């Protein structure tokens, strides 16, 4: 599939998802990802910041595509995309090593290079994050198999990573498809602060009664971020017409609701298409995986 066809397919899948009942899927995604977030709020509020998350996914995807790829090549790729500066990437890689998420060794064939691989801890947590997108997407467009089989599949992460590598290399990610959303994604917590606001409105029934949501204090406490961080995000969004700030609460605009639904439909479509591409990749001679058996 060439880049133009892949972009059309992603947009088509996203449009189908957004035309469906996406709200229940969004709530499931929020609940699933918060299970991981609550265990390590400091780690995840940094990891989910959009550019950092793209670096982490790049490491994971390229490690499955080519387990002999030098770390320097991933660094060059991420720097070229503008995710982080070279010094920031060095610091981030060191953090991942010290935190037990990545192993780095001197390459046996070239002592100037460093090989890398994700640890078992990384693979466990990455699988949970991927499921937080795949399972909600399955609510809307189920595979033939059940979600329970998907959860137990040992090949899920490999399938996803190889397929996502194709989307990553084509640069068809959310910041390119929906650039107006990046101002909210590339901050502490990534998409979770805006997702928390949206989930509040859904669960309080206020999407039909004025879009009022929780106070700054409640949102910041839930996400482990400062009240100032939430206020700054809300004020920035108010200038763009997404929020109306009251003394203690936030009012969401219809424009924000539309932006949120479009962003999440793209998250879900990228996850789903990654699995589909990964299955094709495996069926072409690597590891045969049938979605009906996942």
Phi, psi and omega in degrees: 000124179282174187297318181297316179294322179295318178298316179298320181292319177298316180293321178296315179297317179298318180295320178296321179294316184289335177283342179276187179277083188282338189297318178296324177293321178297317179296319178297316178302314181300314181296319181293315183288331179289337176299317177287319184299317183296329181289325182219068186299321181295316181296312186285330179291336174275317181300319188280354171301129198310307184296320178295320180295323178294324176296315180297317179292327176296315178301314182295313184294314182290333178292326177281327180288320181209100185287357177254005181294127180294149178300328181299328180291321177293322178299315179298318180298311183294322177294320179297328177282348181082018180292317179208160172286166181299317179295320179293324177294318178301316180294321181292318177297319178298320178298316180295324178292311182294331180275358178083021181259349181210141175251133180235132180225158173292131180295132184291335182265338180216102184296348178278344183256160177239128173269159182216158173203147177288149179275172177299324178298318178299314183296320178297312184287325178296320179299321179295318180295319180294319178297331180294342173260320184292317183294317174298321179297325179291335175300325184274312179231086184295145167287174179294320179283177182263163178297328181295319177295323178299317180298326185271353185291123178288346182265358185304310184295319179297316179300311181298311187298318180292321178289319180296328179302325179292319178291320179297312181294330178280351180059045180248059183253179188300324182292341177267323181283324181225068186299335181292349180269347189294333181301332179269335186278328188265057177213173182307130180090353179058234182276356184294320178303315180289329178292324177297319177298315182294316180297322177301313181297320179296312186283338176269359180073014188271000172295336178261353186230029173117358173066024178283141181228187187298170178283166177303318183296317181295316180294314182295322179294319181295324186262356180070025176247165183286155175300323179297321179300315181293316180299319180296318179296317181295317181295321177296318178293329178296322179296334180264004176085015182268334183225160168234122185269128171255184184297317186235343183236174182238140175247126180273142177268159174304328179296322178292318179301317178295316179298318181296315181295320179294317180298315182290327177296326178288317175305311183294319182292321178298318179297314182293314181293327176301317178294317180298316178294323179295323178295316178299317180300317181289322181292343178274029169115001182264284177223118183287119178230126179251125180300335179293340180258003180273000000 
